[in-house]
Each structure stands twice: as C-alpha cells, then as structure tokens.
Amino acid sequence: MDPTNITFQKRTLGGLLRRIEETMRARVYARMAEAGFPDVRPAHSSLFRNMAEGGSRVSDLAERAQMTKQSMGYLADSLAAAGYVTLEPDTTDRRAKLVRLTGKGRAAGDAMVRLSAETEREFAALIGHAEMAQLRRLLERLAVGLSETG
C-alpha cells in the first residue's frame, strides 16, 4: 500500500481493522485445511467463537453472533454433519437445540487459536514485536472499556 495514496490516507479505523481481520481470517482458514480440517469455513467462526463451555442453544449462538436463528441453524447442521458438533434437544426447552462441540470440534477450535497466534507472530515480524505487543495492549484496553460501557 502506498501511504501517499489519498485513499490510503482517508482510511477509517474500521477499514483498517477490517483489512487486518480479513487477512488474518484468510491465512488461518487456508491453514485449517493443512491442519486436517478442510471442511471448516470462515462462516463457521460465528459458531465456534460464540460457544459456551458446556454447549449453547442455537438461538443464543445466533444472538451472540448477531445473525438469524435460521442462519446459525444452518451452520450448526453443517458442522454436525461433518462431526464437529452434536445437536440435541435442550432438556430445559424441548423446542430448542443444544449445540455441543465434539472432540473433533474442540481440536478444530484449538487449531484456530494456534493458527491465529502464528499469524499474529507473522504480523509482528512486519511491524516489530514491541509494536505488536503495544497494539495488542491498546486493543485489549479498548475492548475492556467497550465491555464496561455496554
């Protein structure tokens, strides 16, 4: 990218963060196939990152991911068909489906975290490890501040 380019100079914070996230996602999911999980797609991250430890209702996952129940249900069904999650009736509400990670699903989640850390180290090599550590600290502070203010 050319920093003298007017388009580059007018980039919003959201645009910059999105570019970084898109690059990270592309690298992580390309490597997921190499790690033995070729059927896990970027869209599946909406389910993986919003799962509670003991499982989650499809409706809760959808709400956390800010998507429709139907869309989350589709993701859950596709991951169940591939053996990453199980779908079972919720014992407290038979109308609801409870999604639970299988061993394969936990392994895929662990791989995503590991590959994200590897990609973060690659980014640090581009800007310097001290700068990356500072960026991470600032983003963590911002995330905490946003959580506290609602």
Secondary structure, DSSP 8 states (H G I E B T S, - for coil): --TTSHHHHT--HHHHHHHHHHHHHHHHHHHHHHTT-TT--GGGHHHHTT--TT-EEHHHHHHHHTS-HHHHHHHHHHHHHTTSEEEEEETTEEEEEEEEE-HHHHHHHHHHHHHHHHHHHHHHHHH-HHHHHHHHHHHHHHHHHHHHH-
